[in-house]
Amino acid sequence: MKNTPPLQRDPAFRAAFQAHELENRVSTGKVAALLVAVLMPFGATLDWAVYPERLAFFGWIRLGSSVLACGIWYLLTRPWGIRHHRGLGFATAWLPAICICWMIYDREGPASPYYAGLNLILLAISLVVRWNAVESAIAVGGVILFYLATCMLHGPWDRLDGRFAANCIFMVETGIIVVVGNHFFNRLRQRDFATRYELAQRKQELEAALTRLREAEAQLVQQEKMASLGVLSAGIIHEINNPLNFATTNLFALRKKVAALPAAEQAEIDEILDDIEDGLVRVKNIVSDLRLFTHPDSGDLESVDLGEAVQAALRYLSGETPDSVQLEVRVPPGLAVRANRNKLVHVLINLVENSLDALRRKSFQGETPRIRITAGTEKDRVRLEVWDNGPGIAPEHQARVFDPFFTTKDVGEGMGLGLSICYRLMQECQGSIRVQSEPGRYCQFTLEFPTPSSQPDLQPGTHA
């Protein structure tokens, strides 16, 4: 074992190699069985040339061997045969050897030229099947013993002359070559498999590393977008807030003035004022959303019970959730993350609201609208998934859903800041958010947080 390479001592590698060898052994065993089934009857042409008087008898022997070989092939296609492939392999090698020895016994014994057929079997053991040295030695030894027993039973002993000795020596030498060749060929196969196995492992590692790099690149690009938006938003908020306050104050004063007008005129003006107030409220909401980008460090991080945060978000949306929507929540009790509770609830509300909007846009036939919220741990990360069976997101839009002001909704239904805010809030919690969707079937947002124990302690006023 000291000279065994470390990889070949790895249990995973050994299991993979054994599975690979089993597949090859069964495959080559089938080939060997088919060769016996075809070549044994074909040998009748040799019988016609050498022993025409025994053509019929030898023909029955060859036909029986061929039928048995077909049976072995069939067994190798079944689970039982695969489990006993080694024994069936020996049977495949010894079946034609027994038939040839029978013919040798029936004719001249050691003087029969059919001894050459046994060398063909030894050649097949070397070239066709995938055996190790021990298995090859057993198969070769069996063939040689059959020949020795046949010649001794045929007798007389005085006919076991130099030709018999030469035949035995040639068969033994051929057998040694077969065993040694299979031994080194088996080692070569193992090295080749080890090389391919190691390359496959390296490929998987490189693909995983490339995936992580692409995700990191996407995160960095998104962070740059958020930083640029934050700088822009700070100026916009300052410029909008002052005239917005003036307009709100004057609207209040205007409503007081309208109260003194006749009732008929009040109804028409109140409708106009309501429209103005709706517009101002909408502007205030946009400013409020933009403010989240300009104050990324507000709010301390703490250990937050994920189940409680999910329930708080669902309670907030209880009035907006139709009875037709099936809500499934599977969050392990006591599962905690390091986050700001209010911001986490804000993210969950936003994602569930998006799911509800998506379900309203899909026509369900024979399927129940569903939203599923699940959570669990993976190593030092906590994963929360919000899934719905709505219309999903088109592939060309998935890379942009976290961009500020990107939306596929109609005008007036949203500014396209919701998911951008979710992205920013997850960054503040040292977490991440990503989307996975199949148009027409589902959409899933995955939030990942470090567990509280895996994050460094944060002092008050210090945030991720």
C-alpha positions in Angstrom: 0.0 0.0 0.0 3.0 2.3 0.5 3.5 2.6 -3.3 -0.2 3.1 -4.0 -0.9 6.7 -5.2 -3.0 8.7 -2.7 -5.9 9.1 -5.2 -6.2 5.3 -5.6 -6.5 5.0 -1.8 -9.4 7.4 -1.9 -12.7 5.5 -1.1 -14.7 7.6 -3.6 -12.2 6.9 -6.3 -12.2 3.2 -5.6 -16.0 3.1 -5.7 -16.1 5.0 -9.0 -13.4 2.7 -10.5 -15.3 -0.4 -9.4 -18.5 0.9 -10.9 -16.6 1.7 -14.1 -15.0 -1.8 -14.2 -18.3 -3.5 -13.5 -19.8 -1.8 -16.5 -16.8 -2.7 -18.7 -16.8 -6.3 -17.5 -20.5 -6.8 -18.2 -20.1 -5.2 -21.6 -17.1 -7.3 -22.6 -18.7 -10.4 -21.1 -21.7 -9.9 -23.5 -19.2 -9.5 -26.4 -17.4 -12.7 -25.4 -20.7 -14.6 -25.2 -21.8 -13.4 -28.6 -18.4 -14.4 -30.1 -18.8 -17.9 -28.7 -22.4 -18.1 -30.0 -21.3 -17.1 -33.5 -17.8 -18.7 -33.9 -18.7 -22.1 -32.5 -21.2 -22.9 -35.2 -18.9 -21.3 -37.8 -16.3 -24.0 -36.8 -18.5 -26.6 -38.6 -16.6 -25.6 -41.8 -13.5 -26.9 -40.1 -15.2 -30.1 -39.1 -16.3 -30.6 -42.8 -12.7 -30.3 -43.9 -11.0 -32.3 -41.1 -13.5 -34.8 -39.7 -16.3 -35.1 -42.3 -17.4 -38.4 -40.8 -18.2 -36.6 -37.5 -19.8 -33.5 -39.0 -23.3 -34.2 -37.6 -22.1 -35.1 -34.1 -19.8 -32.2 -33.8 -22.5 -29.9 -35.2 -24.8 -30.8 -32.3 -22.0 -30.1 -29.9 -21.4 -26.7 -31.5 -25.0 -25.8 -31.6 -25.5 -26.7 -27.9 -22.5 -24.5 -27.1 -24.0 -21.6 -29.1 -27.4 -21.9 -27.4 -25.7 -21.9 -23.9 -23.6 -18.9 -24.9 -26.8 -17.0 -25.9 -28.2 -17.9 -22.5 -25.2 -16.4 -20.8 -25.6 -13.2 -22.9 -29.2 -13.0 -21.8 -28.3 -13.5 -18.1 -25.8 -10.6 -18.4 -28.6 -8.3 -19.4 -30.4 -9.1 -16.1 -29.7 -7.9 -12.6 -28.9 -11.4 -11.4 -26.4 -11.9 -14.2 -24.7 -8.6 -13.5 -24.2 -9.5 -9.8 -22.7 -12.9 -10.9 -20.8 -11.6 -13.9 -17.5 -13.1 -12.8 -18.8 -16.7 -12.7 -20.6 -16.2 -16.0 -17.3 -14.9 -17.4 -15.5 -18.1 -16.5 -18.4 -20.1 -17.9 -18.1 -18.2 -21.2 -14.4 -19.0 -21.4 -14.7 -22.7 -20.4 -17.8 -23.5 -22.4 -16.0 -23.6 -25.8 -13.0 -25.2 -24.2 -15.0 -28.1 -22.9 -16.7 -28.5 -26.3 -13.3 -28.5 -28.1 -11.8 -31.0 -25.6 -14.8 -33.2 -26.2 -14.0 -33.2 -29.9 -10.4 -33.8 -29.2 -11.3 -36.8 -27.0 -13.6 -38.2 -29.7 -10.8 -38.2 -32.3 -7.0 -38.5 -32.0 -6.6 -37.0 -28.5 -3.2 -35.3 -28.2 -2.6 -35.6 -31.9 -5.8 -33.7 -32.8 -5.1 -30.3 -34.5 -8.1 -28.9 -32.7 -5.8 -28.1 -29.8 -5.2 -24.8 -31.7 -8.8 -23.8 -30.8 -7.8 -23.8 -27.1 -5.1 -21.2 -27.9 -7.7 -19.1 -29.6 -9.7 -19.1 -26.3 -6.5 -18.0 -24.4 -6.1 -15.2 -26.9 -9.7 -14.1 -26.3 -9.1 -14.1 -22.6 -6.3 -11.7 -23.2 -8.0 -9.4 -25.8 -11.7 -9.4 -25.2 -12.5 -9.7 -21.5 -11.4 -7.3 -18.7 -9.9 -9.5 -16.0 -7.2 -9.0 -13.5 -4.2 -11.4 -13.2 -5.9 -13.7 -10.7 -9.0 -14.1 -12.7 -7.0 -14.6 -15.9 -4.9 -17.3 -14.2 -8.0 -19.1 -13.1 -9.5 -19.0 -16.6 -6.2 -20.0 -18.3 -5.6 -22.8 -15.7 -9.0 -24.2 -16.3 -8.5 -24.4 -20.1 -5.1 -26.1 -19.6 -6.5 -28.6 -17.1 -9.4 -29.5 -19.4 -6.8 -30.3 -22.1 -4.6 -32.3 -19.8 -7.6 -34.3 -18.5 -8.9 -34.9 -22.0 -5.5 -36.3 -23.3 -5.0 -38.5 -20.2 -8.5 -39.9 -20.4 -8.1 -40.6 -24.1 -4.9 -42.6 -23.6 -3.1 -44.8 -24.2 -0.3 -43.3 -22.1 2.4 -44.3 -24.5 0.8 -41.9 -27.0 1.5 -38.9 -24.8 4.7 -38.2 -26.8 6.6 -35.1 -27.6 3.7 -33.6 -29.6 1.6 -33.6 -26.4 4.4 -32.1 -24.4 4.9 -29.4 -27.0 1.2 -28.6 -27.0 1.2 -28.3 -23.2 4.3 -26.1 -23.2 2.9 -23.8 -25.9 -0.4 -23.5 -24.0 1.4 -22.8 -20.7 3.6 -20.1 -22.3 0.6 -18.6 -24.0 -1.2 -18.6 -20.6 1.7 -16.9 -18.9 1.7 -14.2 -21.5 -2.0 -13.7 -21.1 -1.8 -13.4 -17.3 1.1 -11.0 -17.3 -0.4 -9.0 -20.1 -3.7 -8.7 -18.4 -2.0 -7.7 -15.1 -0.2 -4.8 -16.8 -3.1 -3.9 -18.9 -5.3 -3.8 -15.8 -2.8 -1.4 -14.1 -2.8 0.8 -17.3 -6.6 0.9 -17.3 -6.6 2.0 -13.6 -4.0 4.7 -14.3 -6.0 5.9 -17.3 -9.2 6.0 -15.2 -7.4 7.8 -12.4 -6.2 10.5 -14.9 -9.7 11.0 -16.3 -11.2 10.9 -12.8 -8.8 13.6 -11.6 -9.5 15.7 -14.7 -13.2 15.4 -14.1 -12.7 16.6 -10.5 -10.6 19.5 -11.5 -13.2 20.4 -14.1 -15.9 20.4 -11.5 -13.7 22.6 -9.2 -13.0 25.0 -12.0 -16.6 25.2 -13.0 -17.6 25.9 -9.4 -14.9 28.5 -9.1 -16.0 30.1 -12.3 -19.6 30.2 -11.1 -18.5 31.9 -7.9 -16.4 34.4 -9.8 -19.3 35.3 -12.0 -21.6 35.7 -9.0 -19.0 37.9 -7.3 -18.6 40.0 -10.5 -22.4 40.4 -10.7 -22.5 41.4 -7.1 -19.8 44.0 -7.6 -21.5 45.4 -10.7 -24.7 45.7 -8.8 -23.0 47.4 -5.8 -21.5 50.0 -8.2 -25.0 50.6 -9.6 -26.4 51.0 -6.1 -23.6 53.4 -5.1 -24.1 55.5 -8.1 -27.9 55.6 -7.5 -27.2 56.6 -3.8 -25.2 59.7 -4.9 -27.8 60.6 -7.4 -30.7 60.1 -5.0 -29.3 62.3 -2.3 -29.4 65.3 -4.7 -32.9 64.4 -6.0 -34.4 64.1 -2.5 -33.1 67.5 -1.5 -34.5 69.1 -4.6 -37.9 67.4 -4.4 -38.6 67.6 -0.7 -38.8 71.4 -0.4 -41.4 72.0 -3.2 -43.2 68.8 -2.1 -43.6 70.3 1.4 -44.8 73.6 -0.1 -47.4 71.8 -2.2 -48.6 69.6 0.7 -49.0 72.7 2.9 -50.8 74.7 0.3 -53.1 71.7 -0.5 -54.2 71.7 3.1 -54.9 75.4 3.0 -56.7 75.0 -0.2 -59.0 72.4 1.3 -59.9 74.8 4.0 -60.8 77.5 1.5 -62.9 75.0 -0.5 -64.9 74.1 2.6 -66.5 77.6 2.4 -67.8 77.2 -1.1 -71.3 76.0 -2.0 -71.8 72.2 -1.9 -72.2 71.9 -5.6 -68.9 73.5 -6.3 -67.2 71.6 -3.5 -67.8 68.1 -5.0 -66.1 69.0 -8.3 -63.1 70.7 -6.6 -62.7 68.0 -4.0 -62.3 65.5 -6.8 -59.5 67.6 -8.3 -57.9 68.0 -5.0 -58.0 64.2 -4.3 -56.2 63.6 -7.6 -53.6 66.2 -6.6 -53.2 64.6 -3.2 -52.8 61.1 -4.7 -50.0 62.5 -6.9 -48.3 64.1 -4.0 -48.5 60.8 -2.0 -47.0 58.9 -4.8 -44.1 61.4 -5.0 -43.6 61.0 -1.2 -43.4 57.2 -1.6 -40.8 57.5 -4.3 -38.8 59.9 -2.1 -39.1 57.5 0.8 -37.8 54.6 -1.4 -34.9 56.7 -2.6 -34.0 57.7 0.9 -33.2 54.0 1.7 -30.4 54.3 -0.9 -29.0 57.5 0.7 -28.9 56.1 4.3 -27.5 52.5 3.9 -26.0 52.5 7.4 -29.2 53.2 9.4 -30.3 50.4 11.7 -28.2 48.0 13.9 -27.8 44.4 13.0 -29.1 41.9 15.6 -30.0 38.2 15.8 -33.5 38.0 14.2 -35.8 35.0 14.4 -36.5 34.2 10.8 -39.9 32.6 11.5 -41.1 35.6 13.4 -40.0 38.0 10.6 -41.8 35.9 8.0 -45.0 35.9 10.1 -44.8 39.7 10.6 -44.5 40.2 6.9 -47.5 37.9 6.2 -49.6 39.6 8.9 -48.9 43.0 7.2 -50.1 41.5 3.9 -53.0 39.5 5.3 -55.6 42.0 3.9 -54.0 41.8 0.4 -53.8 38.0 0.2 -56.8 36.4 -1.6 -58.3 33.3 -0.2 -57.6 31.5 -3.5 -53.8 31.8 -2.9 -52.3 28.9 -1.0 -49.6 30.0 1.4 -47.0 27.5 2.6 -44.5 28.4 5.2 -41.8 25.9 6.3 -39.3 27.7 8.5 -37.6 25.7 11.3 -38.4 27.0 14.8 -35.6 29.1 16.3 -33.7 29.6 13.0 -32.0 33.0 13.4 -30.0 35.3 11.1 -27.9 38.5 11.7 -29.9 41.3 10.2 -32.0 44.4 10.9 -35.4 43.2 11.7 -37.4 46.0 10.1 -35.3 45.8 6.9 -35.7 42.1 6.7 -39.5 42.4 7.1 -39.4 45.1 4.4 -37.6 42.7 2.1 -40.1 39.9 2.7 -43.1 42.1 2.3 -41.7 43.3 -1.1 -41.0 39.7 -2.3 -44.4 38.4 -1.2 -46.1 41.4 -2.8 -44.3 40.7 -6.1 -45.5 37.1 -5.9 -49.1 38.2 -5.3 -48.9 40.6 -8.2 -47.5 37.8 -10.4 -50.2 35.4 -9.5 -52.9 38.0 -10.4 -51.4 38.2 -13.9 -51.6 34.4 -14.6 -54.7 32.4 -15.5 -54.8 29.2 -13.5 -56.5 26.1 -14.9 -56.5 23.0 -12.8 -53.7 24.5 -10.6 -53.9 26.3 -7.3 -52.0 29.7 -7.0 -49.3 29.1 -4.5 -46.6 31.0 -2.6 -44.1 28.9 -0.7 -41.6 30.3 1.9 -39.0 27.8 3.0 -35.8 28.2 5.0 -32.9 26.0 6.1 -29.1 26.0 6.9 -26.3 25.0 4.6 -22.8 25.0 6.3 -22.4 28.5 7.8 -25.2 30.1 5.7 -29.0 30.4 6.2 -31.1 30.2 3.1 -34.6 31.6 2.7 -36.6 31.0 -0.5 -39.7 32.7 -1.6 -41.3 30.7 -4.5 -44.5 31.2 -6.5 -46.1 29.4 -9.4 -46.8 32.6 -11.3 -45.9 33.5 -14.9 -42.2 33.8 -14.0 -39.6 36.2 -15.4 -38.4 36.2 -19.0 -34.7 35.1 -19.3 -33.7 38.4 -20.8 -35.1 40.2 -17.8 -33.6 38.1 -15.0 -30.2 39.8 -15.2 -31.8 43.2 -14.7 -34.5 42.7 -12.0 -32.3 44.2 -9.4 -31.4 47.3 -11.5 -32.9 50.6 -10.1 -36.1 51.7 -12.0 -36.3 48.5 -14.0 -39.9 47.3 -14.2 -42.1 45.3 -16.6 -45.3 46.6 -14.9 -47.6 49.1 -16.5 -47.1 52.8 -15.9 -48.3 53.8 -12.5 -48.0 50.3 -11.0 -44.5 50.6 -9.8 -41.2 52.6 -10.1 -39.0 49.5 -10.3 -37.2 50.2 -7.0 -38.6 47.4 -4.9 -36.1 44.7 -5.8 -33.3 47.2 -5.9 -34.1 48.1 -2.3 -34.2 44.4 -1.4 -30.8 44.0 -2.9 -29.4 47.0 -1.0 -30.9 45.8 2.3 -29.5 42.3 1.8 -26.1 43.8 1.2 -26.4 45.7 4.5 -27.1 42.4 6.3 -24.0 40.9 4.7 -26.3 38.6 2.8 -27.2 38.1 -0.9 -30.3 37.8 -3.1 -30.7 36.0 -6.4 -33.5 35.0 -8.7 -34.2 31.8 -10.5 -37.2 31.4 -12.8 -38.8 29.3 -15.6 -41.3 31.4 -17.6 -44.8 30.0 -17.3 -44.0 27.8 -14.4 -42.4 29.5 -11.4 -40.2 32.2 -9.9 -38.0 31.9 -6.9 -36.0 34.5 -4.9 -33.3 33.1 -2.7 -32.0 35.1 0.3 -28.7 33.9 1.9 -27.5 35.2 5.3 -24.5 34.2 7.4 -25.6 32.6 10.6 -25.2 34.9 13.7 -22.3 32.7 15.0 -20.4 33.1 11.8 -20.5 36.9 11.7 -18.1 39.1 13.6 -19.6 41.0 16.5 -20.8 44.4 15.5 -20.6 47.4 17.8 -23.5 49.7 18.1 -23.4 52.1 15.2 -21.2 49.8 13.1 -22.9 48.1 10.2 -22.2 45.8 7.3 
